[in-house]
Amino acid sequence: MAARVAAGAGGGGTLPLLDDLMPWAVRPLRTGRAWVTAPEAASLRARWDLLVRAEGAERERLFRPTRSRTPLLPAAALPGRTTGTSAFARDPGPYPEPVRILHGPFDEQWLIPDQRLLDAARPELWRVADGHQVFAVEHGYVPQDDGPALSATTLLPDGHSPAGRPGRIRPLYRRPGGREPNLAPGLPALLAARYGTPVTAESVLAWILAAARPSPAGPLVPLPAGAALWATGVELGRELLRVQLRGARDGERPRLPGGRRPYVRAAVPPRPDGLSYDHGEEAIVLGGGRVSPVPAEAWEFRVGGVRMLELWAQRRTAAAEGLAAVGPRDWPRERTSELLELVTVLALLAGLRPRQRALREALEEEDGLTRDGLRAAGVLPVPASARRPASVLDHQEEGPEGQFALL
């Protein structure tokens, strides 16, 4: 098995790639300017108001134009959004209500959903983002990194990578309403026959979350020989999915057992200068503020070699320029609540890692379904149409300068 893993996307005897199983993928969003995202929605409104009031060269400076976007360029409204479509300099239009997004792995922030402000907003993702959707987000490959190969979210993800080359965003469904799973045609039927159990889109995603491992060619996804290991992996994956979705499906926010829940032991000061970890006390230290107990496994939880808790704090304490510097003067209480939840999420995911390692070891002991097997079953190669967005023929979208297009 190890040789086949190392072979990556090589010959037919290698392990399947995530790209084989979930063929439609979208590149990460490219905002082009830092000020369009923020940890707090109120900051975005303040930035918008400053930009609208500015004129001439000052507006240009604040906007931070790029080749793709300037205040003089019109752009279509994003699917499902009613925003201005004329050039921002001529008619900013009403303030667009911000949307909650996932900024890289595990960091929930807010975004102004106005395509005139975004270099590459990826409208195809917005078309399928609804209450039924789950996005699988690749973390990108970093050598010697033993962190997760991907994560899942119901929020619109920007696909930002903490380090290394960004991965792709793969919606679980190709159409709104949870219709048309983004799976290789014939894959669910093949797996159902092989394991003797119904196979749904979410059970395949659960398996992928539990079993995928990084590689230079993209996440590798071993498929087991027998039903017992499949059932074990799907059950584990459903637990990983439940934690990562943070109650978006069942309404229950993730929680640690009572004796291990993190609490604020000392209030976070108005302007903490960074975050550190006290191993002896199992405490996160933010200036004079302290949060504990924080398991060492949560503190050390990394993606792409980067500690997620350190990155989260850095984004909220680092100096910024221009509109990106507009934000709360003091540390909001809501940030502390978000920190407590992030600690909980990372601790729960770290607690599931021994089961993931056991699953990986079990997969290495057997000969599972290879790319050759998928090819023999007619699942591979995936038709080109499965790698393109599904057409949407039941609604119009407003294009630049108010023109409508039927998609």
LUMMARPA-135013 format. One record per residue (C-alpha): residue in one letter; x, y, z; residue number from 1. Coordinates in Angstrom, 3 decimals. Example, Ala and Ser with C-alpha at 12.3 -4.5 7.8 and 13.67 -1.06 7.14 Angstrom:
BEGIN
r->A&px->12.300&py->-4.500&pz->7.800&k->1;
r->S&px->13.670&py->-1.060&pz->7.140&k->2;
***
This chain:
BEGIN
r->M&px->0.000&py->0.000&pz->0.000&k->1;
r->A&px->2.813&py->2.437&pz->0.898&k->2;
r->A&px->4.286&py->2.185&pz->-2.589&k->3;
r->R&px->0.928&py->2.893&pz->-4.161&k->4;
r->V&px->0.433&py->5.908&pz->-1.899&k->5;
r->A&px->3.831&py->7.289&pz->-2.872&k->6;
r->A&px->2.991&py->6.822&pz->-6.522&k->7;
r->G&px->0.351&py->9.544&pz->-6.254&k->8;
r->A&px->-1.460&py->10.067&pz->-9.517&k->9;
r->G&px->0.644&py->7.605&pz->-11.430&k->10;
r->G&px->-0.457&py->4.329&pz->-13.047&k->11;
r->G&px->-3.770&py->2.550&pz->-12.714&k->12;
r->G&px->-2.672&py->0.557&pz->-9.634&k->13;
r->T&px->-2.413&py->3.683&pz->-7.509&k->14;
r->L&px->-4.943&py->4.904&pz->-4.983&k->15;
r->P&px->-7.880&py->6.966&pz->-6.234&k->16;
r->L&px->-7.557&py->10.722&pz->-6.002&k->17;
r->L&px->-10.217&py->12.959&pz->-4.548&k->18;
r->D&px->-10.335&py->14.412&pz->-8.055&k->19;
r->D&px->-11.462&py->10.988&pz->-9.319&k->20;
r->L&px->-14.321&py->10.747&pz->-6.820&k->21;
r->M&px->-15.546&py->14.383&pz->-6.656&k->22;
r->P&px->-14.709&py->15.618&pz->-10.154&k->23;
r->W&px->-16.147&py->19.143&pz->-10.136&k->24;
r->A&px->-13.723&py->21.491&pz->-8.412&k->25;
r->V&px->-13.467&py->25.271&pz->-8.210&k->26;
r->R&px->-10.362&py->27.326&pz->-7.555&k->27;
r->P&px->-10.209&py->29.404&pz->-4.347&k->28;
r->L&px->-11.752&py->32.859&pz->-4.243&k->29;
r->R&px->-9.369&py->35.732&pz->-4.907&k->30;
r->T&px->-10.583&py->38.853&pz->-3.138&k->31;
r->G&px->-7.741&py->41.107&pz->-4.290&k->32;
r->R&px->-8.090&py->43.376&pz->-1.245&k->33;
r->A&px->-7.990&py->42.510&pz->2.454&k->34;
r->W&px->-10.626&py->45.015&pz->3.569&k->35;
r->V&px->-13.582&py->43.102&pz->2.063&k->36;
r->T&px->-13.337&py->40.462&pz->4.816&k->37;
r->A&px->-13.362&py->40.942&pz->8.581&k->38;
r->P&px->-13.983&py->38.979&pz->11.776&k->39;
r->E&px->-16.905&py->41.324&pz->12.624&k->40;
r->A&px->-19.688&py->42.358&pz->10.253&k->41;
r->A&px->-19.833&py->45.875&pz->11.762&k->42;
r->S&px->-16.286&py->46.539&pz->10.555&k->43;
r->L&px->-17.340&py->45.922&pz->6.968&k->44;
r->R&px->-20.174&py->48.442&pz->7.198&k->45;
r->A&px->-17.793&py->51.072&pz->8.560&k->46;
r->R&px->-15.309&py->50.394&pz->5.748&k->47;
r->W&px->-18.032&py->50.603&pz->3.096&k->48;
r->D&px->-19.287&py->53.928&pz->4.446&k->49;
r->L&px->-15.761&py->55.387&pz->4.384&k->50;
r->L&px->-15.257&py->54.250&pz->0.811&k->51;
r->V&px->-18.602&py->55.640&pz->-0.356&k->52;
r->R&px->-17.891&py->59.045&pz->1.233&k->53;
r->A&px->-14.405&py->59.262&pz->-0.291&k->54;
r->E&px->-13.950&py->60.876&pz->-3.671&k->55;
r->G&px->-11.441&py->60.906&pz->-6.520&k->56;
r->A&px->-7.893&py->59.885&pz->-5.689&k->57;
r->E&px->-8.777&py->59.132&pz->-2.064&k->58;
r->R&px->-11.460&py->56.624&pz->-3.107&k->59;
r->E&px->-8.990&py->55.044&pz->-5.534&k->60;
r->R&px->-6.401&py->54.707&pz->-2.753&k->61;
r->L&px->-8.856&py->53.161&pz->-0.318&k->62;
r->F&px->-10.295&py->50.812&pz->-2.929&k->63;
r->R&px->-6.856&py->49.346&pz->-3.758&k->64;
r->P&px->-7.428&py->48.668&pz->-7.484&k->65;
r->T&px->-5.981&py->45.682&pz->-9.298&k->66;
r->R&px->-5.998&py->44.587&pz->-12.921&k->67;
r->S&px->-9.259&py->42.727&pz->-12.311&k->68;
r->R&px->-11.124&py->45.333&pz->-10.269&k->69;
r->T&px->-11.094&py->49.122&pz->-10.099&k->70;
r->P&px->-13.770&py->51.613&pz->-9.007&k->71;
r->L&px->-14.432&py->52.292&pz->-12.706&k->72;
r->L&px->-15.338&py->48.727&pz->-13.717&k->73;
r->P&px->-18.936&py->47.412&pz->-13.579&k->74;
r->A&px->-19.574&py->43.785&pz->-12.655&k->75;
r->A&px->-22.477&py->41.358&pz->-12.463&k->76;
r->A&px->-24.325&py->40.796&pz->-9.209&k->77;
r->L&px->-23.357&py->37.579&pz->-7.474&k->78;
r->P&px->-25.975&py->34.812&pz->-7.717&k->79;
r->G&px->-28.625&py->35.276&pz->-5.057&k->80;
r->R&px->-27.482&py->38.834&pz->-4.261&k->81;
r->T&px->-29.021&py->42.174&pz->-5.174&k->82;
r->T&px->-26.097&py->44.574&pz->-5.352&k->83;
r->G&px->-25.111&py->47.431&pz->-7.618&k->84;
r->T&px->-23.809&py->46.413&pz->-11.035&k->85;
r->S&px->-22.682&py->49.822&pz->-12.325&k->86;
r->A&px->-19.149&py->51.029&pz->-11.746&k->87;
r->F&px->-18.644&py->51.667&pz->-8.034&k->88;
r->A&px->-17.282&py->55.164&pz->-8.732&k->89;
r->R&px->-20.494&py->56.112&pz->-10.517&k->90;
r->D&px->-23.103&py->54.387&pz->-8.351&k->91;
r->P&px->-22.072&py->52.351&pz->-5.282&k->92;
r->G&px->-25.664&py->51.289&pz->-4.677&k->93;
r->P&px->-27.009&py->50.097&pz->-1.321&k->94;
r->Y&px->-24.755&py->48.410&pz->1.218&k->95;
r->P&px->-24.799&py->44.629&pz->0.611&k->96;
r->E&px->-25.521&py->42.659&pz->3.772&k->97;
r->P&px->-22.355&py->40.695&pz->4.578&k->98;
r->V&px->-22.277&py->36.900&pz->4.436&k->99;
r->R&px->-20.580&py->34.475&pz->6.768&k->100;
r->I&px->-17.686&py->32.657&pz->5.097&k->101;
r->L&px->-14.919&py->30.264&pz->6.042&k->102;
r->H&px->-11.619&py->32.112&pz->5.629&k->103;
r->G&px->-9.160&py->29.274&pz->5.233&k->104;
r->P&px->-9.487&py->26.268&pz->7.542&k->105;
r->F&px->-11.642&py->26.757&pz->10.646&k->106;
r->D&px->-11.741&py->30.581&pz->10.680&k->107;
r->E&px->-15.274&py->31.963&pz->10.327&k->108;
r->Q&px->-15.349&py->35.575&pz->9.122&k->109;
r->W&px->-17.568&py->37.963&pz->7.120&k->110;
r->L&px->-17.408&py->39.079&pz->3.494&k->111;
r->I&px->-18.997&py->41.918&pz->1.499&k->112;
r->P&px->-20.792&py->39.984&pz->-1.305&k->113;
r->D&px->-20.270&py->42.532&pz->-4.088&k->114;
r->Q&px->-18.509&py->41.217&pz->-7.187&k->115;
r->R&px->-17.281&py->44.722&pz->-8.058&k->116;
r->L&px->-15.001&py->44.466&pz->-5.018&k->117;
r->L&px->-13.710&py->40.918&pz->-5.587&k->118;
r->D&px->-11.058&py->39.963&pz->-8.135&k->119;
r->A&px->-12.371&py->36.408&pz->-8.595&k->120;
r->A&px->-15.566&py->35.689&pz->-6.647&k->121;
r->R&px->-16.265&py->32.293&pz->-8.282&k->122;
r->P&px->-19.987&py->32.796&pz->-9.029&k->123;
r->E&px->-20.379&py->29.073&pz->-9.727&k->124;
r->L&px->-19.948&py->28.450&pz->-5.999&k->125;
r->W&px->-22.525&py->31.081&pz->-5.055&k->126;
r->R&px->-25.081&py->29.441&pz->-7.370&k->127;
r->V&px->-25.020&py->26.199&pz->-5.394&k->128;
r->A&px->-24.506&py->27.625&pz->-1.884&k->129;
r->D&px->-27.701&py->26.949&pz->0.046&k->130;
r->G&px->-28.956&py->25.168&pz->3.153&k->131;
r->H&px->-28.369&py->21.744&pz->1.578&k->132;
r->Q&px->-24.795&py->22.290&pz->0.429&k->133;
r->V&px->-21.573&py->21.065&pz->2.026&k->134;
r->F&px->-18.218&py->22.156&pz->0.630&k->135;
r->A&px->-15.124&py->19.973&pz->0.814&k->136;
r->V&px->-12.046&py->22.207&pz->0.907&k->137;
r->E&px->-8.598&py->20.861&pz->0.109&k->138;
r->H&px->-5.841&py->22.268&pz->2.302&k->139;
r->G&px->-3.047&py->22.085&pz->-0.235&k->140;
r->Y&px->0.043&py->19.919&pz->0.004&k->141;
r->V&px->2.963&py->20.694&pz->2.298&k->142;
r->P&px->5.725&py->18.035&pz->2.613&k->143;
r->Q&px->6.005&py->16.325&pz->6.005&k->144;
r->D&px->2.701&py->17.812&pz->7.117&k->145;
r->D&px->0.549&py->15.268&pz->8.964&k->146;
r->G&px->-2.482&py->17.533&pz->9.283&k->147;
r->P&px->-5.833&py->16.837&pz->7.621&k->148;
r->A&px->-5.954&py->16.760&pz->3.824&k->149;
r->L&px->-9.269&py->18.595&pz->3.686&k->150;
r->S&px->-12.120&py->19.945&pz->5.771&k->151;
r->A&px->-15.845&py->20.495&pz->5.293&k->152;
r->T&px->-18.163&py->23.447&pz->5.812&k->153;
r->T&px->-21.678&py->24.634&pz->5.040&k->154;
r->L&px->-20.406&py->28.217&pz->4.782&k->155;
r->L&px->-19.102&py->29.594&pz->1.526&k->156;
r->P&px->-15.344&py->28.886&pz->1.741&k->157;
r->D&px->-12.728&py->31.164&pz->0.229&k->158;
r->G&px->-10.253&py->28.278&pz->0.016&k->159;
r->H&px->-7.382&py->30.312&pz->1.474&k->160;
r->S&px->-4.382&py->28.157&pz->2.347&k->161;
r->P&px->-2.339&py->28.930&pz->5.501&k->162;
r->A&px->0.840&py->27.728&pz->3.785&k->163;
r->G&px->1.773&py->26.115&pz->0.536&k->164;
r->R&px->-0.248&py->25.840&pz->-2.635&k->165;
r->P&px->-4.013&py->26.296&pz->-2.124&k->166;
r->G&px->-6.245&py->23.340&pz->-2.884&k->167;
r->R&px->-9.596&py->23.269&pz->-4.641&k->168;
r->I&px->-13.152&py->23.697&pz->-3.355&k->169;
r->R&px->-15.490&py->20.799&pz->-4.152&k->170;
r->P&px->-19.232&py->21.257&pz->-3.568&k->171;
r->L&px->-20.979&py->18.045&pz->-2.551&k->172;
r->Y&px->-23.909&py->18.876&pz->-4.845&k->173;
r->R&px->-23.798&py->20.316&pz->-8.348&k->174;
r->R&px->-27.233&py->21.970&pz->-8.165&k->175;
r->P&px->-29.157&py->23.872&pz->-5.483&k->176;
r->G&px->-31.472&py->21.909&pz->-3.216&k->177;
r->G&px->-29.021&py->19.055&pz->-2.655&k->178;
r->R&px->-29.541&py->17.788&pz->-6.209&k->179;
r->E&px->-27.069&py->15.927&pz->-8.417&k->180;
r->P&px->-24.219&py->14.774&pz->-6.166&k->181;
r->N&px->-20.760&py->15.858&pz->-7.257&k->182;
r->L&px->-19.579&py->12.266&pz->-7.499&k->183;
r->A&px->-18.122&py->10.315&pz->-10.389&k->184;
r->P&px->-21.036&py->8.801&pz->-12.333&k->185;
r->G&px->-21.543&py->5.202&pz->-11.257&k->186;
r->L&px->-19.481&py->5.519&pz->-8.058&k->187;
r->P&px->-22.338&py->5.267&pz->-5.496&k->188;
r->A&px->-23.807&py->2.220&pz->-7.267&k->189;
r->L&px->-20.403&py->0.542&pz->-7.425&k->190;
r->L&px->-19.714&py->1.135&pz->-3.719&k->191;
r->A&px->-23.232&py->0.060&pz->-2.706&k->192;
r->A&px->-22.822&py->-3.235&pz->-4.564&k->193;
r->R&px->-19.330&py->-3.732&pz->-3.136&k->194;
r->Y&px->-20.250&py->-3.078&pz->0.491&k->195;
r->G&px->-23.860&py->-4.270&pz->0.495&k->196;
r->T&px->-25.268&py->-1.046&pz->1.925&k->197;
r->P&px->-26.888&py->2.119&pz->0.539&k->198;
r->V&px->-24.280&py->4.743&pz->-0.360&k->199;
r->T&px->-25.273&py->8.415&pz->-0.320&k->200;
r->A&px->-23.352&py->11.536&pz->-1.226&k->201;
r->E&px->-22.872&py->12.382&pz->2.455&k->202;
r->S&px->-21.615&py->8.881&pz->3.306&k->203;
r->V&px->-19.002&py->9.196&pz->0.556&k->204;
r->L&px->-17.995&py->12.611&pz->1.917&k->205;
r->A&px->-17.799&py->11.137&pz->5.427&k->206;
r->W&px->-15.478&py->8.391&pz->4.181&k->207;
r->I&px->-13.314&py->10.937&pz->2.389&k->208;
r->L&px->-12.959&py->13.079&pz->5.539&k->209;
r->A&px->-11.909&py->10.031&pz->7.551&k->210;
r->A&px->-9.581&py->8.370&pz->5.042&k->211;
r->A&px->-8.081&py->11.041&pz->2.757&k->212;
r->R&px->-4.402&py->11.783&pz->3.022&k->213;
r->P&px->-2.303&py->14.533&pz->1.385&k->214;
r->S&px->-0.163&py->14.000&pz->-1.709&k->215;
r->P&px->1.518&py->16.287&pz->-4.266&k->216;
r->A&px->-1.196&py->15.356&pz->-6.807&k->217;
r->G&px->-4.030&py->16.200&pz->-4.397&k->218;
r->P&px->-5.717&py->14.221&pz->-1.623&k->219;
r->L&px->-5.572&py->10.444&pz->-2.015&k->220;
r->V&px->-8.654&py->8.481&pz->-0.969&k->221;
r->P&px->-8.155&py->4.756&pz->-0.296&k->222;
r->L&px->-11.309&py->2.677&pz->-0.826&k->223;
r->P&px->-11.463&py->-0.452&pz->1.360&k->224;
r->A&px->-11.852&py->-4.040&pz->0.236&k->225;
r->G&px->-14.629&py->-4.928&pz->2.661&k->226;
r->A&px->-17.854&py->-3.597&pz->4.152&k->227;
r->A&px->-16.713&py->-3.608&pz->7.795&k->228;
r->L&px->-13.920&py->-1.112&pz->7.242&k->229;
r->W&px->-16.175&py->1.040&pz->5.063&k->230;
r->A&px->-18.764&py->1.205&pz->7.863&k->231;
r->T&px->-16.080&py->2.071&pz->10.422&k->232;
r->G&px->-14.708&py->4.874&pz->8.254&k->233;
r->V&px->-18.132&py->6.321&pz->7.433&k->234;
r->E&px->-19.078&py->6.385&pz->11.115&k->235;
r->L&px->-15.822&py->8.178&pz->11.969&k->236;
r->G&px->-16.286&py->10.579&pz->9.067&k->237;
r->R&px->-19.786&py->11.480&pz->10.215&k->238;
r->E&px->-18.334&py->12.466&pz->13.591&k->239;
r->L&px->-15.669&py->14.588&pz->11.890&k->240;
r->L&px->-18.355&py->16.191&pz->9.740&k->241;
r->R&px->-20.616&py->16.930&pz->12.701&k->242;
r->V&px->-17.802&py->18.699&pz->14.551&k->243;
r->Q&px->-16.703&py->20.722&pz->11.536&k->244;
r->L&px->-20.236&py->21.845&pz->10.624&k->245;
r->R&px->-20.659&py->23.308&pz->14.140&k->246;
r->G&px->-24.361&py->22.577&pz->14.477&k->247;
r->A&px->-25.338&py->23.686&pz->10.966&k->248;
r->R&px->-27.252&py->20.435&pz->10.440&k->249;
r->D&px->-28.489&py->19.305&pz->13.856&k->250;
r->G&px->-28.429&py->22.636&pz->15.721&k->251;
r->E&px->-26.020&py->21.334&pz->18.397&k->252;
r->R&px->-22.822&py->23.330&pz->18.723&k->253;
r->P&px->-19.736&py->21.202&pz->19.484&k->254;
r->R&px->-19.041&py->20.714&pz->23.178&k->255;
r->L&px->-16.338&py->19.012&pz->25.199&k->256;
r->P&px->-17.183&py->17.000&pz->28.318&k->257;
r->G&px->-17.913&py->19.192&pz->31.321&k->258;
r->G&px->-14.547&py->18.843&pz->33.022&k->259;
r->R&px->-12.654&py->19.683&pz->29.839&k->260;
r->R&px->-14.633&py->22.674&pz->28.560&k->261;
r->P&px->-12.485&py->25.788&pz->28.147&k->262;
r->Y&px->-13.428&py->28.828&pz->30.216&k->263;
r->V&px->-12.187&py->32.385&pz->30.507&k->264;
r->R&px->-10.072&py->32.431&pz->33.665&k->265;
r->A&px->-8.934&py->36.033&pz->33.202&k->266;
r->A&px->-10.583&py->38.551&pz->30.880&k->267;
r->V&px->-8.850&py->39.351&pz->27.617&k->268;
r->P&px->-7.469&py->42.924&pz->27.716&k->269;
r->P&px->-8.734&py->45.564&pz->25.261&k->270;
r->R&px->-5.675&py->45.270&pz->22.999&k->271;
r->P&px->-3.856&py->41.935&pz->23.365&k->272;
r->D&px->-0.590&py->41.819&pz->21.447&k->273;
r->G&px->-0.655&py->38.146&pz->20.556&k->274;
r->L&px->-1.392&py->34.631&pz->21.738&k->275;
r->S&px->0.810&py->32.069&pz->23.482&k->276;
r->Y&px->0.359&py->28.776&pz->25.305&k->277;
r->D&px->1.180&py->27.834&pz->28.902&k->278;
r->H&px->1.828&py->24.080&pz->28.771&k->279;
r->G&px->1.941&py->23.704&pz->32.540&k->280;
r->E&px->-1.477&py->25.268&pz->33.047&k->281;
r->E&px->-2.933&py->24.119&pz->29.720&k->282;
r->A&px->-3.903&py->27.739&pz->29.107&k->283;
r->I&px->-4.018&py->30.101&pz->26.171&k->284;
r->V&px->-2.604&py->33.500&pz->27.110&k->285;
r->L&px->-3.839&py->36.651&pz->25.349&k->286;
r->G&px->-2.063&py->39.568&pz->26.963&k->287;
r->G&px->-3.272&py->39.306&pz->30.563&k->288;
r->G&px->-6.217&py->37.138&pz->29.532&k->289;
r->R&px->-6.244&py->33.394&pz->30.070&k->290;
r->V&px->-8.426&py->30.616&pz->28.685&k->291;
r->S&px->-8.193&py->27.070&pz->30.063&k->292;
r->P&px->-8.221&py->24.134&pz->29.994&k->293;
r->V&px->-6.956&py->24.011&pz->26.419&k->294;
r->P&px->-5.601&py->20.551&pz->25.536&k->295;
r->A&px->-2.105&py->20.602&pz->24.082&k->296;
r->E&px->-3.493&py->18.683&pz->21.083&k->297;
r->A&px->-5.795&py->21.613&pz->20.287&k->298;
r->W&px->-2.941&py->24.103&pz->20.621&k->299;
r->E&px->-0.755&py->21.998&pz->18.312&k->300;
r->F&px->-3.486&py->21.407&pz->15.720&k->301;
r->R&px->-1.919&py->22.426&pz->12.424&k->302;
r->V&px->-2.901&py->22.684&pz->8.783&k->303;
r->G&px->-0.081&py->23.089&pz->6.295&k->304;
r->G&px->2.326&py->23.224&pz->9.216&k->305;
r->V&px->0.594&py->26.292&pz->10.706&k->306;
r->R&px->-1.016&py->26.285&pz->14.161&k->307;
r->M&px->-4.663&py->27.161&pz->13.675&k->308;
r->L&px->-5.049&py->28.956&pz->17.020&k->309;
r->E&px->-1.987&py->31.127&pz->16.435&k->310;
r->L&px->-3.165&py->32.026&pz->12.944&k->311;
r->W&px->-6.649&py->32.889&pz->14.222&k->312;
r->A&px->-5.202&py->35.282&pz->16.816&k->313;
r->Q&px->-2.656&py->36.772&pz->14.428&k->314;
r->R&px->-5.404&py->37.764&pz->12.000&k->315;
r->R&px->-7.138&py->39.647&pz->14.803&k->316;
r->T&px->-4.153&py->41.368&pz->16.403&k->317;
r->A&px->-1.785&py->42.177&pz->13.505&k->318;
r->A&px->-1.471&py->45.756&pz->12.298&k->319;
r->A&px->-3.267&py->46.610&pz->9.061&k->320;
r->E&px->-3.374&py->49.511&pz->6.630&k->321;
r->G&px->-6.053&py->51.467&pz->4.796&k->322;
r->L&px->-9.625&py->50.264&pz->5.119&k->323;
r->A&px->-8.431&py->46.934&pz->6.523&k->324;
r->A&px->-7.346&py->48.822&pz->9.661&k->325;
r->V&px->-10.952&py->49.899&pz->10.345&k->326;
r->G&px->-12.291&py->47.694&pz->13.111&k->327;
r->P&px->-13.194&py->47.586&pz->16.788&k->328;
r->R&px->-10.952&py->49.638&pz->19.078&k->329;
r->D&px->-11.054&py->47.020&pz->21.822&k->330;
r->W&px->-11.285&py->43.230&pz->21.883&k->331;
r->P&px->-14.989&py->42.331&pz->21.405&k->332;
r->R&px->-16.527&py->39.785&pz->23.750&k->333;
r->E&px->-17.798&py->37.894&pz->20.711&k->334;
r->R&px->-14.206&py->37.137&pz->19.724&k->335;
r->T&px->-13.613&py->35.373&pz->23.015&k->336;
r->S&px->-16.716&py->33.259&pz->22.449&k->337;
r->E&px->-15.455&py->32.354&pz->18.977&k->338;
r->L&px->-12.072&py->31.454&pz->20.439&k->339;
r->L&px->-13.711&py->29.111&pz->22.955&k->340;
r->E&px->-15.619&py->27.392&pz->20.154&k->341;
r->L&px->-12.523&py->27.080&pz->17.979&k->342;
r->V&px->-10.627&py->25.477&pz->20.872&k->343;
r->T&px->-13.517&py->23.044&pz->21.277&k->344;
r->V&px->-13.610&py->22.174&pz->17.565&k->345;
r->L&px->-9.853&py->21.583&pz->17.358&k->346;
r->A&px->-9.803&py->19.561&pz->20.589&k->347;
r->L&px->-12.603&py->17.315&pz->19.348&k->348;
r->L&px->-10.924&py->16.814&pz->15.969&k->349;
r->A&px->-7.602&py->16.062&pz->17.664&k->350;
r->G&px->-9.403&py->13.535&pz->19.870&k->351;
r->L&px->-10.550&py->11.657&pz->16.756&k->352;
r->R&px->-7.059&py->11.401&pz->15.279&k->353;
r->P&px->-6.182&py->8.068&pz->16.973&k->354;
r->R&px->-9.182&py->6.506&pz->15.233&k->355;
r->Q&px->-8.059&py->8.033&pz->11.936&k->356;
r->R&px->-4.581&py->6.583&pz->12.402&k->357;
r->A&px->-6.085&py->3.167&pz->13.156&k->358;
r->L&px->-8.200&py->3.404&pz->10.014&k->359;
r->R&px->-5.134&py->4.295&pz->7.952&k->360;
r->E&px->-3.206&py->1.346&pz->9.371&k->361;
r->A&px->-6.085&py->-1.001&pz->8.616&k->362;
r->L&px->-6.263&py->0.281&pz->5.038&k->363;
r->E&px->-2.542&py->-0.344&pz->4.592&k->364;
r->E&px->-3.052&py->-3.996&pz->5.512&k->365;
r->E&px->-5.434&py->-4.728&pz->2.638&k->366;
r->D&px->-5.695&py->-4.305&pz->-1.095&k->367;
r->G&px->-8.602&py->-1.988&pz->-1.710&k->368;
r->L&px->-10.162&py->-0.530&pz->-4.807&k->369;
r->T&px->-7.544&py->1.104&pz->-7.051&k->370;
r->R&px->-7.835&py->3.409&pz->-10.026&k->371;
r->D&px->-7.524&py->0.269&pz->-12.182&k->372;
r->G&px->-10.568&py->-1.145&pz->-10.426&k->373;
r->L&px->-12.539&py->2.060&pz->-10.955&k->374;
r->R&px->-11.538&py->2.038&pz->-14.606&k->375;
r->A&px->-12.596&py->-1.603&pz->-15.037&k->376;
r->A&px->-15.958&py->-0.772&pz->-13.445&k->377;
r->G&px->-16.500&py->2.090&pz->-15.887&k->378;
r->V&px->-16.302&py->4.803&pz->-13.235&k->379;
r->L&px->-13.067&py->6.178&pz->-14.677&k->380;
r->P&px->-12.354&py->8.105&pz->-16.739&k->381;
r->V&px->-14.883&py->10.654&pz->-15.543&k->382;
r->P&px->-16.775&py->12.327&pz->-18.411&k->383;
r->A&px->-15.724&py->15.897&pz->-19.114&k->384;
r->S&px->-19.237&py->17.162&pz->-18.352&k->385;
r->A&px->-18.886&py->16.014&pz->-14.714&k->386;
r->R&px->-15.916&py->18.357&pz->-14.291&k->387;
r->R&px->-17.849&py->21.422&pz->-15.425&k->388;
r->P&px->-20.522&py->23.347&pz->-13.469&k->389;
r->A&px->-24.071&py->22.184&pz->-14.065&k->390;
r->S&px->-26.093&py->24.612&pz->-16.148&k->391;
r->V&px->-28.757&py->26.580&pz->-14.287&k->392;
r->L&px->-31.731&py->27.224&pz->-16.529&k->393;
r->D&px->-34.456&py->28.189&pz->-14.086&k->394;
r->H&px->-33.508&py->31.754&pz->-13.119&k->395;
r->Q&px->-31.921&py->34.971&pz->-14.316&k->396;
r->E&px->-28.922&py->36.793&pz->-12.888&k->397;
r->E&px->-28.199&py->40.493&pz->-13.184&k->398;
r->G&px->-25.104&py->41.231&pz->-15.226&k->399;
r->P&px->-23.002&py->44.397&pz->-15.471&k->400;
r->E&px->-24.984&py->47.622&pz->-15.832&k->401;
r->G&px->-28.232&py->45.851&pz->-14.989&k->402;
r->Q&px->-28.378&py->43.532&pz->-18.006&k->403;
r->F&px->-29.925&py->40.103&pz->-17.377&k->404;
r->A&px->-28.591&py->36.760&pz->-18.526&k->405;
r->L&px->-30.363&py->33.384&pz->-18.488&k->406;
r->L&px->-27.927&py->30.745&pz->-17.262&k->407;
***
